Amino acid sequence: MGRRVRFLTWFRVIPMIIVALFGVISWGYAFAPAPLVRLVYPLRYEEYILSSATNHGVDPYLVAAVIETESGWDPSARSQRGAVGLMQLLPDTADDMVHKGIVDGAVVDSSNLTDPATNIELGCSYLSYLISYFNGSTDHAIAAYNAGMGNVNDWSETGEELEDSIAFPETQAYLSRVTTALARYRELYPDAFA
């Protein structure tokens, strides 16, 4: 009896319960029916996404994944660092897309970042710029969207795989979340951008 009591002490039981809980959640996440998973991965603003993604040569599913990860589809979202809107753009980044001539400032008001159409247009232009800068590497572009181009350049110089060289845990998690969301959006909405 003494052994049994020791085995069931709180410092052993609690971790086992936590591991079991995560196992159940993971199983449910992997095998849940599509309508249930769509609650976790909603899709909105399809017309804006398709138009801007096509205009800038970006995968619309990548745009949806970035929006889900950045703002959870909240057009009025604001970060502590000053990023605004669906794709969490910094005002300076939005202005830069206009100043570089990637987005026509006569058509798009870069100061109106809470407007979904404006935010998606500027966000797609920035994603396209990053993908082009990193010679088509989507992973590098996603990491740079979170951590900045300079950091990704530094990490790329290490000679390691990008995932192994990212120095910020937040960026590692961000890359993983966007990549997972990208796969989910393609799976859940195969005809959304046809």
Order of alpha helices (4+ residues) and beta strands (2+ residues): alpha-alpha-alpha-alpha-alpha-alpha-alpha-alpha-alpha-alpha-alpha
